[in-house]
């Protein structure tokens, strides 16, 4: 009996030990899953590998040729949303197929074909919503001879930052040439033909935005001075305005990787921008001037997420947020509404049948004559005339400097080539103040203390850093 009981006890101990090992393994596996869940998305391995192989082949070939200005290498990052509801699928697929057809016929595809020994245009895309959309997309991509489509990841839900994050990581990769250009596009209008607040035709608007982002003048700017980042356009779109921020309307654009790598990640930008807005309210409500405000929003009057670049709207403010941005656009008209096929009262209305995209560096027009929206013209013009208040306007130069200091601890160059001081009221005053006081410029001019950015990537990088 005793021997039998001892043998049974040993068996129980072995069983218990095995159970503990299994339990510990399960805990380790669970911990690994939790870590992976919290990791921010990384560039799809296949897209990354194929693109890097292409760049390596081109770089190796160019080493045997005479030195020349670097040819543009173009990669497209495409954010695709297909609603989960089946009744919306065909509408979304129609948009995707139409847009992929545009990419196939675009200057971007032609540039890659001509400059890289008949290489195709790489389209790296994420899908959001319906999980099986990738099958339809890959089937259509296979029929496009000038495109190579690579699916990076699927997200049940999300916004454009999931794809912008991977675009940013791609440009930050040390093996990506700084002169490479990235195109960002999304299948705008995939849920409704008309968005809330947009009166015009979404199809016309999306096609115009896509055409501009992949236009030769955006990818090979006419002012390209041998990749001099201080004078060459490094951010291009159909229509760029500087109020409420340096942003493109419709959020489709192209940019130079040498510029994009200076930016915070889209996630960090969104979070850090919250701190900027908190500082605005400190200045807005502080009783430090006779008016009671050290900063106002007279020129725009918008306190909401779109004006301040909060929540999902941070994706539209992100790419133009660094002080080294050198923007250019292709819209020769005063407003962007022509490209939406709207019937606004445009001074160029009689030229609608002949209007073409035309390259121009910013500033293209005086600030009051280049509004972000038709309804803001009078407000901007009135603010410019308030000489005692415009120095403190969040959407003029003071607010731009506040954002650059708090986001990047950096300021724009004050050389003759700097566009920003020619754009805003009191540009000459601010230029001299920046030259004299540097990062302390707002502390001196406003007689206050502005907290600079904290220690994270992007903070304290000079505009000429690689």
PyMOL commands that set and color helices and strands:
alter all, ss='L'
color gray80, all
select helices_A, chain A and resi 2-38+45-62+86-104+107-115+133-141+161-172+202-213+216-219+257-260+266-285+305-308+311-317+337-340+349-351+367-369+374-385+390-392+397-408+420-422+427-446
alter helices_A, ss='H'
color red, helices_A
select strands_A, chain A and resi 74-82+121-129+147-155+181-186+235-237+240-241+247-248+253-256+327-329+360-361
alter strands_A, ss='S'
color yellow, strands_A
deselect
rebuild
show_as cartoon
